[in-house]
Amino acid sequence: MAALFPLCFHGAMEKTFAGKKIPLPDNKYLRIAFGLLLMLGWCFSWLPVLGFWLLPLGLMVLSIDLPFLAPVRDKVMKWCKQASGWISKRWARLKESVS
């Protein structure tokens, strides 16, 4: 990502979301604009590449600079970890029943 936008990501900070490091612009206003653009992309969710995933990703980026979104981010991350554990257990049981 940083290679695509060298000026925006010059001296980029890395944030960790769901265990993955994501480079984000160092400038607060660029991060806010980036988050808003991601959320705006959600409006085009009827297109194959763009979709519902843009809205939560935009909220995650905005939650870095907007403190009132931090509790929501924490709840969503907690739910995602619980859901991923449930899905992986369910998947393992399904694979065992098939074989």
C-alpha positions as CSV (number, residue, x, y, z in Angstrom):
1,M,0.0,0.0,0.0
2,A,2.8,2.4,0.9
3,A,4.4,1.8,-2.5
4,L,1.2,3.0,-4.2
5,F,1.0,6.3,-2.4
6,P,4.6,7.3,-1.5
7,L,3.7,10.9,-0.6
8,C,0.8,10.1,1.7
9,F,2.6,7.3,3.5
10,H,6.0,8.9,3.8
11,G,7.0,8.2,7.4
12,A,3.9,6.1,7.8
13,M,2.8,4.8,11.2
14,E,1.8,1.2,11.5
15,K,-1.3,0.2,13.4
16,T,-2.3,-3.3,14.3
17,F,-5.8,-4.4,13.6
18,A,-6.8,-8.0,14.2
19,G,-3.1,-9.0,14.4
20,K,-2.1,-7.5,11.1
21,K,0.1,-4.4,10.7
22,I,-1.5,-1.8,8.4
23,P,0.5,1.3,7.3
24,L,-1.4,4.5,7.7
25,P,-0.5,8.1,7.0
26,D,1.4,9.9,9.7
27,N,-0.7,13.0,9.3
28,K,-3.9,13.1,11.4
29,Y,-5.9,14.8,8.7
30,L,-4.8,12.4,6.0
31,R,-5.9,9.5,8.2
32,I,-9.3,11.1,8.8
33,A,-9.7,11.7,5.0
34,F,-8.6,8.1,4.3
35,G,-11.2,6.8,6.8
36,L,-14.0,8.9,5.3
37,L,-13.1,7.8,1.8
38,L,-13.3,4.2,2.9
39,M,-16.7,4.8,4.4
40,L,-17.8,6.6,1.3
41,G,-16.7,3.6,-0.7
42,W,-19.4,1.6,1.2
43,C,-22.0,3.6,-0.8
44,F,-20.8,1.7,-3.9
45,S,-21.2,-1.7,-2.2
46,W,-23.2,-3.0,-5.2
47,L,-19.9,-3.1,-7.1
48,P,-18.1,-6.5,-6.9
49,V,-14.8,-5.3,-5.3
50,L,-16.3,-2.6,-3.0
51,G,-18.6,-3.8,-0.4
52,F,-19.8,-3.8,3.2
53,W,-16.2,-4.3,4.5
54,L,-15.3,-0.7,3.7
55,L,-17.6,0.7,6.4
56,P,-16.0,-1.1,9.4
57,L,-12.6,-0.5,7.9
58,G,-13.2,3.2,7.6
59,L,-14.5,3.3,11.2
60,M,-11.4,1.5,12.4
61,V,-9.2,4.1,10.7
62,L,-11.2,6.9,12.1
63,S,-11.2,5.5,15.6
64,I,-7.4,6.2,15.8
65,D,-8.0,9.9,15.9
66,L,-11.6,10.2,17.1
67,P,-11.6,9.0,20.8
68,F,-15.4,8.6,21.0
69,L,-15.1,5.7,18.5
70,A,-12.5,3.8,20.6
71,P,-15.1,1.9,22.8
72,V,-17.0,0.8,19.7
73,R,-13.8,-0.4,18.1
74,D,-12.9,-2.3,21.2
75,K,-16.3,-4.0,21.4
76,V,-16.1,-4.9,17.7
77,M,-12.6,-6.3,18.0
78,K,-13.7,-8.4,21.0
79,W,-16.7,-9.7,19.1
80,C,-14.5,-10.5,16.1
81,K,-12.1,-12.5,18.2
82,Q,-15.0,-14.5,19.8
83,A,-16.6,-15.1,16.4
84,S,-13.4,-16.3,14.8
85,G,-12.9,-18.8,17.6
86,W,-16.5,-20.0,17.2
87,I,-16.1,-20.3,13.4
88,S,-12.8,-22.2,13.6
89,K,-14.3,-24.6,16.1
90,R,-17.4,-25.1,14.0
91,W,-15.2,-25.6,10.9
92,A,-13.1,-28.2,12.7
93,R,-16.2,-30.2,13.8
94,L,-17.6,-30.0,10.2
95,K,-14.3,-31.3,8.7
96,E,-14.3,-34.2,11.3
97,S,-17.8,-35.2,10.5
98,V,-17.1,-35.3,6.7
99,S,-14.0,-37.5,7.0
